[in-house]
Amino acid sequence: TGGSRAPDYRSILSISDEAARAQALNEHLSTRSYVQGYSLSQADVDAFRQLSTPPADPQLFHVARWFRHIEALLGSPCGKGQPCRLQASKGRRVQPQWSPPAGTQPCRLHLYNSLTRNKEVFIPQDGKKVTWYCCGPTVYDASHMGHARSYISFDILRRVLKDYFKFDVFYCMNITDIDDKIIKRARQNHLFEQYLEKRPEAAQLLEDVQAALKPFSVKLNETTDPDKKQMLERIQHEVQLATEPLEKAVQSRLTGEEVSSCVEVLLEEAKDLLSDWLDSTLGSDVTDNSIFSKLPKFWEGEFHRDMEALNVLPPDVLTRVSEYVPEIVNFVQKIVDNGYGYVSNGSVYFDTAKFASSEKHSYGKLVPEAVGDQKALQEGEGDLSISADRLSEKRSPNDFALWKASKPGEPSWPCPWGKGRPGWHIECSAMAGTLLGASMDIHGGGFDLRFPHHDNELAQSEAYFENDCWVRYFLHTGHLTIAGCKMSKSLKNFITIKDALKKHSARQLRLAFLMHSWKDTLDYSSNTMESALQYEKFLNEFFLNVKDILRAPVDITGQFEKWGEEEAELNKNFYDKKTAIHEALCDNVDTRTVMEEMRALVSQCNLYMAARKAMRKRPNRALLENIALYLTHMLKIFGAIEEESSLGFPVGGSGTSLNLESTVMPYLQVLSEFREGVRKIAREQKVPEVLQLSDALRDDILPELGVRFEDHEGLPTVVKLVDRNTLLKEREEKRQVEEEKRKKKEEAARRKQEQEAAKLAKMKIPPSEMFLSETDKYSKFDENGLPTHDAEGKELSKGQAKKVKKLFEAQEKLYKEYLQMPQNGSFQ
């Protein structure tokens, strides 16, 4: 305190009468030099706060003055028991009491949950970590725009949750490579290829087409779906049109070339018809199981290439059904053990009635009104699993297959119930359960998968884990129509992703999706794409204008310009739009509203720039740059800008700030591909000198430059930039390995040469002479050189005679091959 000595307040505070206490306090203050800088201590404050009001007596002006001063700083006198604090300072004033602002309630993310058919607050089960499983494709044909509808939409949702809301998303997707559709398509392709290899004559082809048309006509008459019926009628009509020219050509005995041309046309038009007929008649005879993995492997590769072209992020983990069969078998077994599955004729079915009757379970959570829909249930079981005998194996028509006993012509895996294959629904449950456990945050898929696929997934998974929360949030993307019409593979009116990318860029397709709600039907049409093209052009013009403004020369201080009313208004609009965009993203990731808000923001910027231009004034560059950077950031979050770009859509590459690897790698890759092509030709043409030069480039020249070429059999060369010394060390080790490999190769070649020489020597022996030299075994021979008696003179038994005759016939075959060999044959 500022006084010369601390006052003794004990006697003053002990006075009970307030007027007398005020008198004593005034006398005390009159002796202090407070006018010359005396600062109140906490004891002073406590004394004054004992007074309820300033004294009315004008002679007590010292007390009245300080009372009002303290009251102005601290408010009214403290109540009983309330502490009063006044910070001592050199000045006479102290800081007033501070109160925090009321603020606003933060917006929370809501997602439309198919389990409730409402928008629900999104609350992950484990902090910011989000576990997400997405149903992947059944790979038996080209990916189409229906696939793009789901996977682009989920890619946008995933990016928003990860990059905007900052969730730690673990994204899992499956590939269905075991399925009725795959089995049937693989057999059809295989049998049709075999049919073509036989090169059927025109008459035979016509006969086969007529035979195939009979069951096809029955199928056509039984079809009630109008779209599918129209498709079948179109196939029938096109086959008939292609048949007539061939029939006339055969009747008129036209030239072979003219007939062949008609045959080719009919084979093309009747491919689906003949393939289906061949499968129905010969499908059960197919034994080559490799065809069932070859087909899905090819189409999976095409799918991944399509997703990469669309800038869809790859999953964190990808599961294939063929790789999880043991887990699926265990999953099915536990469902049976838990009492919700039963074995019937080698297949295992889910007991829907037993599950639904359980107090802790519910069947048909997503679409309860569809339970019992036999058409949908049979579609879920697959074309190869709805025969009368298969349906009769079920306790209830509502039951579905967990495991299917394999029939002839189908792939199979061993299991406790006999050889079979997984049902469709169980695949996702087992794979997702293995990786994500008993409960996941998000499960995603197309709208058409809700029933029976996802409802059956939920049932069997909750039967396995004995819970009722396998999925917390079920997200379903909307349908995709083509110019207002239903899209379906079976109707063959789908547009492949590759075809779509020939017309529009990946960014334009994504913008079209962003301009629609992810959960509603999207119509892929010329109008839809035109809107996306115009939106892209509108944004791009804005970015180009801003770049032009930023390129204008300005000194370092000129970057910061005074704001007028126009800048303040535009900045206010900017923050209003950011708030609106945030609220739209919180509202079920409403990108449609976001895109409109972004359009409105750009329109406001355009008006501002036009107004400044009209006044011949330069727009505020910093403000426009901030807005453009924000829009670029949002477009990157949505995946609409895939390349490196600091501002706007990239132009002619990924910028200038490139590192060594990104700069030189394209050239090295070209060199690698050229080298591989040269090596291939050199191997085919047997030019060892070129192969040696190619190896020298890899082993001697490139390592000196810090470049490694890794050759892998059957795979593209891997190109890497590595430390030079490391490469030189590896080169020496590789030479040692190559030397050992060379020695082994020479040894193998020597053995092969000996074997070929021995085989040729054996082939040269006429069958009539092959036994004559074996006098230690035989003593008599017939006119053909066949032994009749053994070395002891005993006649050979029937078994022995049969054996030597078999050897004789085999040598006879070899000798004929030898005689038919040209003089310069491979063995000469």
C-alpha angles and dihedrals in degrees: 000000000000098000124102090240135006112261121242104240097171095091092043095049091047092063106102098196109082094210092051090046090052090050091052092046091051091052089049093051092047088064093051123087094228093140089062093054107297110163122208117246125212087259089058091052093048090053093051093045089060088070116085095201137007112271115264094214107102091212089067091065093135092062093042093051096050092042092059091044093053092043090054090053101040105022127234120349116289120259121242112297094010115127117232118208128190118174112230113234140159090252126068096237128071134195116281121236113280125219124193118239118263091235126185132281109264116244114250127210115257123191129194104248115202088204090068101017087229139098107264131190106261110237116169116215095234114039112271094342114110122193112203132181121191126191107240129205131288098236110219102109143018118304112252139194090275087065090046089054091060102035098043090047093050090044089056092048091047093049092048093051092045104038103026105031091030097229118160098239122196105194121196126183133177136217114215104215097156113063143122091254092053093047093049095044093047092052092045093051092045095049094044091051089052089048091053092048089060089058095218117220118246093255092049092048092051090049092050093048091052090049090050092049093062098067088034091059090050090052090048093052092049094050113103101174103101096212094048091044090053090051093051091048090052091052091049092049094049092049091050091049091051093046097057097064092050092049090051092046091053093046092048092046093230123184120288093250093055092047091048090053091054090047091054092051093050093047090053095048095042097045096108092041094050094041092055091046093048091050093050091051104033105017094100090056095061110114102164101104092183090079090066092061099034094061099050092042091057095047093044088058090050090049093053091048090051092050091049090050089052091050091242110160113243116246120262087238131011123202127199121202092224089060095050102049094116090051090048092052090051091046092053092046092055092049088054091046090051089056100250100103136054136194119237124176094332094314127098121222133192113242102226094179093053091048095047092049092057113104093223097048138064127194121215099025095163103039108011091166090063096058107121095026097141095189092057092042093053092048087054092051093054136239093277094051106053102076117131093255092051094049091049090060092070125091089215132017087235093061117101136205120267092173128013125211105233119242125208110292094030130102116251143191129202118258139153091272098051131273114327147122137251124275116241100249097046093058096071093041094054096043095044092043091051093054105028102031131217097334134024130192100226135018117185138191145129121301092247091061095066094094130059099352102051095032089053091046090054093048098049094041093051088045088055097045094033092228138109100224108067089136124030099186123022113198121192124187118221127255123272120225129192110230089330096314129112115265121220138154091224090057092049092221093118126119115224120230090241090055091048091051090054089064102035137021124250089251093054092050090049092049089053090054092046090055090061133057112265093226098048132077114279120205112213103208143131090267092053093050093044089057090051092049092051091048091052091049091047093053094041093054089053092050091048091050092050091047089052091053092048092050091060109108115253134161120247095264092045089068088077114062131178114264120232130190091282093056093044090050093047091048090050089051089048092056092042089054092048089053091048091048091050091050090049092052090049088052099076092303091292098195092168091066091041091057091049092049090050090050090050091050092052090048090055090050091050091052090049093050092047092050092050090048091051089053090047089240128134116248118240102270098196093054094047091046091053091051093046092048091051092051090047090051092052093048089051090052089052091049092243091122108049102165128070107280128153093196131016130333113339118253122211099339144340100302136267102280093090127153125224095265096052090045101051101027096083090055093046090049091054089049090049093051092046090050092050091051091050091048091052092052091045091053092048094046092039097235104156093179091065092047089052091052090049091051091047090054090053099039105032113019108035097046088059087060095047095256125130124199111195113197116203123184110256093359134093117268113267113229120205138170107227138167109282096229091051090053093050090053091048090049092059092048091048091053090055091050091047091051091054090046091051092053092049090048092052090050091049091049091051092051091047091051091052091049092050091048091051091048092050091049090052093048091055093062112096111230090239089063102039096092099033093084093051095085090147088067106029136035105180133038136187126236092279093052095256114144115248101174133034126238091275092054096254117140112252116255121243090257093050092046090050091050096051090045090054090051089047092053092048090052089046089057093048092048092052089052089051093050090050093051115108117243090249093046125141092268097048 
